[in-house]
Amino acid sequence: MTVDHSRAPVLQALEDYHRKGRLGFTPPGHKQARGADPAVREVLGDSVFLGDVLATGGLDDRLTRGRVLQEAQELMADAVHAEHTFFSTCGSSLSVKAAMLSVAGPHEKLLIGRDAHKSVVAGLILSGIEPVWVEPRWDAERHLAHPPSAVDFDRAFEAHPDARGALVTSPTPYGSTAALEAIAEVCHRRSLPLIVDEAWGAHLPFHPDLPSWAMDAGADICVTSIHKMGSGLEQGSVFHLRGDLVPPALLGMRADLLGTTSPSVLIFAGLDGWRRQMALRGKELMGSALGLAAEVRAAVEEIDGMHVNDRDDFCGPELADGFDPLPCVIDVADLGITGYQAADWLRGHRSVDAHLVDHRRIGAQITHGDDRETAGELLSALRDLGRAAHGMPAAPRMEVPQPDELRMEQAMLPRDAFFGPAEEVRVSDAAGRVSAEMITPYPPGIPAVLPGERLTGPVLRYLSTGLAAGMYLPDPSDPGLETIRVVDERAAG
Ligand SMILES: Cc1ncc(COP(=O)(O)O)c(C=O)c1O
């Protein structure tokens, strides 16, 4: 059956809603902008309010007889070679939890690459799933992690034959990718499902020069943020399913536990429109983005003191399997500044925002939304940064641990440590104690500390010196990190 990708059911239903002049005595209370504060309308524009209608009993009828959302999801599934697609208006932070909950339950084991995002850890805390951490491939020279290999997952399954499945993050926020086909094969040999957190990979299905992606590689569930590399609105995420290891009704049921009963039609419309745009013009748009990224990469490389991480840096037998060139990860260490200083300078002096920021890098993601003009602005700002760096104060000293020092023992289940008896101790007294909270440098959002991990000096010093150097930690209970919440092991027995 040929599928008509020129259709966009959510957008069409919205047009229909306006054409018919539907009148809702329902939420949302702004009633098509009429009740919204004029000062808010001035800033947001009325189209935001006009697109914000009740999904069921507004956009579609009260029994969803128009199949608006269902049809939009079916079209999305077709575009990315999935069998089922679910839309989420709560980001991949929801999607990844729904995926995890459909594979394992309380006290069941799930193999997870330790470079997982904090939303995965939140999923462990809420569910009581026992993580079996699979070590990422650490690049000790550059101090960053690439996804674990298929052999690493195979070994973890050998050691934990009772694990219920595996979860791998690919691409990483730095753009490196896992050997998904081989990891899927390792799982399927045991009739177990593979979840891929592909939050950064919305664009991958749409150009042959981009790395392989989850559904085509044989993964069972794949989670994608359409707002990150795609043109969906913030919070727009999808999760896809194929194969018979996870029943679609079960996945839907688990997602229902987490989702809102008031999903945003604006976000649905963004997802629907992105699918149509990619199905009709994806190859052309991604081809241009790839061309532009290559130009930007070459130009950044010409700037003294900057180096763009490329395939040679990221890929290799002990490193990543593949590489997405659209996130341009720029190493500024040779300028003698940190990524934090570089990002602050770009924002303060040139109104240019970098995304990924760490102790030695900034990330500038190029998408199909960029063009020569935006790329030119970026390059001119980076050249100015290169010149200004010499006058900046010396980079604050950060104690970045070696890979083996970063890993801590998972002494308790994340859920038990998070919800059990806890106390606050000074960070200087915290080494040896079990953390009752999560501490995450953001972005990229990979927790350095998880509830249940036994804290060590090198990790605590990394976070304290990082905070002083400009690292952003959104989640510790003491944002100044003078104290840390740890398990009260006497009370916990
Ligand atoms: C690897 C990864 N997974 C999941 C998420 C959560 O995605 P969202 O921001 O769409 O909730 C992120 C967000 O940065 C991420 O980097």
The ligand as an SDF file (V2000), in Angstrom:
LIG
                    3D

 16 16  0  0  0  0  0  0  0  0999 V2000
   20.5810   11.1320   25.2510 C   0  0  0  0  0  0  0  0  0  0  0  0
   19.3620   11.8600   25.7210 C   0  0  0  0  0  0  0  0  0  0  0  0
   18.2420   11.1600   26.0180 N   0  0  0  0  0  0  0  0  0  0  0  0
   17.1140   11.7520   26.4320 C   0  0  0  0  0  0  0  0  0  0  0  0
   17.0480   13.1170   26.5670 C   0  0  0  0  0  0  0  0  0  0  0  0
   15.7680   13.7560   27.0290 C   0  0  0  0  0  0  0  0  0  0  0  0
   15.2010   14.4210   25.9590 O   0  0  0  0  0  0  0  0  0  0  0  0
   14.1230   15.6020   26.0910 P   0  0  0  0  0  0  0  0  0  0  0  0
   14.9000   16.8490   26.3340 O   0  0  0  0  0  0  0  0  0  0  0  0
   13.4380   15.5610   24.7620 O   0  0  0  0  0  0  0  0  0  0  0  0
   13.2130   15.2710   27.2090 O   0  0  0  0  0  0  0  0  0  0  0  0
   18.1800   13.8980   26.2630 C   0  0  0  0  0  0  0  0  0  0  0  0
   18.1430   15.3680   26.4040 C   0  0  0  0  0  0  0  0  0  0  0  0
   19.1110   16.0670   26.2830 O   0  0  0  0  0  0  0  0  0  0  0  0
   19.3660   13.2560   25.8350 C   0  0  0  0  0  0  0  0  0  0  0  0
   20.4930   13.9440   25.5600 O   0  0  0  0  0  0  0  0  0  0  0  0
  1  2  1  0
  2  3  1  0
  2 15  2  0
  3  4  2  0
  4  5  1  0
  5  6  1  0
  5 12  2  0
  6  7  1  0
  7  8  1  0
  8  9  2  0
  8 10  1  0
  8 11  1  0
 12 13  1  0
 12 15  1  0
 13 14  2  0
 15 16  1  0
M  END
$$$$
